[in-house]
Amino acid sequence: IFSGFAPVSSMAGTSALHNPRFKMESFTLHHLHMKVLVRDPDQCFEGDEARFEAFWDADILGHVIWIASRVLCHYILHKEASVKGKTVIELGAGLGLCSIVCAAAGCRAVVATDCSDSALTLAADNAKLNSDVVPRLSCCFRCERLDWSHPVRPDLRHGFEVVMGADVVYTESSAGAFLRAAERLLAPGLDAEVLVLHEPRKALLVHEGAAEAQDSSLQALLDCAGSLKLSYEMVSLESFLSPSCWIAGSGLDSSAHQRALDVVCYRFRRTGEAELTAEFARQAVS
């Protein structure tokens, strides 16, 4: 599915490059000097009918860099072998930072996906902005719209050696949808992996009239693994989250570093070669 990889292009024929909603951030990730368009917090128009545009303003979650995304970038750059020469897809890529870093780390091809067209526009623009730092972006990076609540397209199914997501699961239902989509995208073999980074949060959830402060989405993700015949393990992030590597050049303060230390990482892989072969045979027939 990666022959003739499409060049980077903006979605819907539009661009965020000269849009006042966004500002340019410059920072260093390991050895990369990055420039990224992000949402300007002073330019949000949700309550301004005259300036509100549904394409840009209806959903802005993918317009910022989440802490877990920065941690995933550091993980990729410190463990380049995890993506080098491999096909990678990022779910909930937002403005595309982690996917761009995968290209810098030498992946064979990377697809940045999101269900938001405005986020994908940002991802394409950010790839262009960093093409001088990562020249390979022009031939190995592309953006695709992907909604986990819909079936995975046949041309994407089982095509990726690495499926990744950072801070993309917030509810129990989204956890199940994410992992089911990830399993459908995961290539055959026991070495293919789903990598999930999650910043635990305590949110006020209301269920059947009762309110409870908890973050149950991560546990829902782990609970879903068994039904998909996926094993999982927690991956230690401590070795490369020292204050020096995290704060230097990143424009972040010590409180952001503390939040980074709270981020957890899980790796999911398929279990049982015999079961795996049988499952792929059943899917081929269906």
C-alpha positions in Angstrom: 0.0 0.0 0.0 3.0 2.3 0.1 4.1 2.2 -3.5 3.9 5.7 -5.0 3.5 7.3 -1.7 1.6 10.6 -2.1 3.5 13.8 -1.4 2.5 16.0 1.6 -0.6 18.0 0.7 -3.1 20.1 2.7 -6.6 18.9 3.2 -9.6 20.6 1.6 -7.3 22.9 -0.4 -6.8 25.1 2.6 -3.8 26.0 4.8 -3.2 27.2 8.3 0.1 28.9 7.4 -1.3 32.5 7.4 -4.3 31.9 9.6 -4.5 34.2 12.7 -5.8 31.3 14.7 -2.3 29.8 14.8 1.1 30.8 16.0 4.6 29.3 15.3 6.4 27.5 18.1 10.1 26.6 17.8 11.7 24.0 20.1 14.3 21.3 20.1 13.6 17.6 20.3 16.8 15.6 20.9 18.8 16.7 17.8 15.8 18.1 15.8 15.1 21.9 15.7 11.4 21.9 15.0 8.9 24.6 13.9 5.3 23.8 14.5 2.0 25.6 14.0 -0.2 25.4 17.0 -3.4 27.0 18.2 -3.0 30.5 19.6 -4.9 30.4 23.0 -5.8 34.1 22.5 -7.5 33.3 19.2 -10.4 31.0 20.0 -13.7 32.0 18.5 -16.2 29.5 19.9 -18.4 32.2 21.3 -17.9 34.7 18.5 -20.5 34.1 15.8 -19.0 36.7 13.5 -15.6 35.1 13.4 -16.5 31.4 14.0 -15.7 29.0 11.2 -16.8 25.4 11.7 -13.8 23.9 9.8 -11.3 25.6 12.2 -13.2 26.2 15.4 -15.6 23.3 15.9 -12.9 20.9 17.2 -9.6 22.3 18.4 -8.3 19.3 20.4 -5.9 18.4 17.6 -4.5 21.9 17.4 -2.2 21.7 20.4 0.8 19.6 21.4 -0.2 17.4 24.3 2.4 16.4 26.9 2.2 12.7 26.0 2.9 13.6 22.3 6.2 15.2 23.3 7.1 12.2 25.4 6.3 9.9 22.4 8.6 12.0 20.3 11.4 11.6 22.8 10.8 7.8 22.9 11.0 7.5 19.1 14.2 9.5 18.9 15.9 7.6 21.8 14.7 4.2 20.4 14.9 4.8 16.6 15.1 1.0 16.0 11.4 0.8 17.1 10.4 2.6 13.8 13.4 2.5 11.5 12.6 0.9 8.2 9.1 0.1 9.3 5.6 1.2 8.2 4.0 3.4 10.9 0.5 4.8 11.4 -0.5 7.3 14.1 -4.0 7.4 15.3 -5.3 10.8 16.6 -2.2 12.5 15.1 -3.5 16.0 15.6 -1.0 18.5 14.2 1.4 15.6 13.2 4.4 16.1 15.4 5.0 12.4 16.3 4.5 11.3 12.7 7.0 13.9 11.5 9.5 12.6 14.1 9.0 9.0 12.9 10.1 10.2 9.4 13.2 11.7 11.0 13.9 8.4 12.8 14.0 6.6 9.5 10.6 4.8 9.2 9.9 3.4 5.7 6.5 5.2 5.6 4.3 7.0 8.0 0.6 7.9 7.9 -0.7 10.6 10.2 -4.5 10.1 10.8 -7.2 12.0 12.5 -11.0 12.4 12.3 -10.5 16.2 12.1 -9.8 17.7 8.7 -8.5 20.9 10.3 -6.0 18.8 12.4 -4.9 17.0 9.2 -4.4 20.4 7.4 -2.2 21.4 10.3 -0.2 18.1 10.1 0.4 18.6 6.3 1.4 22.3 6.9 3.8 21.2 9.7 5.4 18.6 7.5 6.1 21.3 4.9 7.5 23.6 7.6 10.0 20.9 8.7 10.9 19.5 5.3 14.3 21.2 5.5 15.0 19.4 8.9 13.5 16.1 7.7 13.9 16.0 3.8 12.4 12.5 3.7 9.0 13.9 4.6 8.2 14.6 0.9 8.4 10.9 0.0 7.4 9.0 3.2 4.7 11.0 4.9 1.0 11.4 4.2 -2.2 12.4 6.0 -5.4 10.3 6.0 -8.8 10.9 7.6 -9.6 8.0 9.9 -12.6 7.7 12.2 -12.3 4.8 14.7 -16.0 4.4 14.9 -16.1 3.3 11.2 -14.7 0.1 9.7 -11.0 0.3 8.7 -10.6 0.7 4.9 -9.5 -2.6 3.2 -6.4 -0.8 1.7 -5.2 0.1 5.2 -6.1 -3.1 7.0 -3.1 -5.1 8.5 -0.6 -2.8 6.7 1.4 -1.3 9.6 4.2 -2.7 11.7 3.8 0.0 14.3 0.5 1.6 15.3 0.8 4.5 17.8 -1.3 7.0 19.7 -0.5 9.6 22.3 -3.1 10.9 24.7 -6.0 9.8 22.4 -8.1 7.8 24.9 -10.4 9.8 27.2 -13.4 7.5 27.8 -14.1 3.8 28.1 -15.9 3.7 24.7 -13.1 5.5 23.0 -10.6 3.1 24.5 -12.3 0.1 22.9 -12.8 1.9 19.5 -9.1 2.8 19.4 -7.8 -0.6 20.2 -10.1 -2.4 17.8 -9.1 0.0 15.0 -5.4 -0.5 15.9 -5.7 -4.3 15.8 -7.3 -4.0 12.3 -4.4 -1.9 11.1 -1.7 -4.0 12.7 0.5 -6.1 10.3 0.7 -9.9 10.6 3.3 -11.3 12.9 4.2 -11.3 16.6 6.7 -8.4 16.3 4.1 -5.8 15.1 3.1 -3.6 17.9 0.6 -1.0 19.1 2.3 1.7 21.2 0.0 3.9 23.5 1.1 6.8 25.7 -1.4 8.1 28.2 -1.4 10.9 30.7 -3.6 9.8 33.6 -6.3 12.3 34.5 -9.0 12.4 37.1 -12.2 13.5 35.4 -15.7 13.8 36.9 -17.7 11.1 35.3 -21.4 10.8 35.7 -22.9 7.4 35.3 -26.5 6.5 36.1 -26.9 9.6 38.3 -23.7 9.0 40.3 -20.6 11.2 39.9 -17.1 9.8 40.5 -13.7 11.3 40.0 -11.6 8.7 38.1 -9.7 7.9 34.9 -11.0 4.6 33.8 -10.1 4.9 30.1 -6.7 3.3 30.5 -8.0 0.3 32.4 -10.7 -0.1 29.7 -8.0 -0.2 27.1 -6.1 -2.9 28.9 -9.4 -4.9 29.5 -10.1 -4.8 25.8 -6.8 -6.4 24.8 -7.8 -9.9 25.8 -10.8 -10.0 23.5 -8.6 -9.0 20.6 -6.0 -11.6 21.5 -3.4 -8.9 22.3 -0.9 -9.1 25.1 0.4 -5.9 26.7 3.3 -4.7 28.8 4.2 -1.5 30.4 7.2 0.3 29.0 9.5 2.3 31.2 10.1 5.9 30.1 12.3 7.0 33.0 15.7 6.6 31.2 15.1 9.4 28.8 12.8 11.8 30.7 15.5 13.5 32.7 15.0 17.2 33.3 18.0 18.1 31.0 16.6 16.3 27.9 13.1 17.3 28.6 13.4 21.0 29.4 16.5 22.2 27.5 15.4 24.0 24.3 11.8 22.8 24.6 10.3 25.9 26.0 8.7 23.9 28.9 9.0 24.5 32.6 9.5 22.1 35.4 5.8 21.6 36.0 5.5 20.3 32.4 8.3 17.9 33.1 6.5 16.6 36.2 3.4 16.0 34.0 5.7 14.1 31.6 6.8 11.8 34.4 3.2 10.9 35.0 2.8 9.6 31.4 2.5 5.9 31.1 3.4 3.8 28.0 2.0 0.4 27.0 3.0 -1.9 24.2 0.4 -4.3 22.7 1.3 -7.3 20.5 -0.5 -10.3 19.2 -0.4 -13.6 21.0 -0.1 -17.2 19.6 1.2 -17.7 16.1 -1.2 -20.6 15.4 -4.2 -18.5 16.4 -2.8 -15.6 14.5 -2.6 -17.7 11.3 -6.1 -19.0 11.7 -7.5 -15.5 12.3 -5.9 -14.1 9.2 -7.3 -17.0 7.2 -10.8 -16.3 8.5 -10.5 -12.6 7.7 -9.2 -13.3 4.1 -12.4 -15.4 3.5 -14.7 -12.7 4.9 
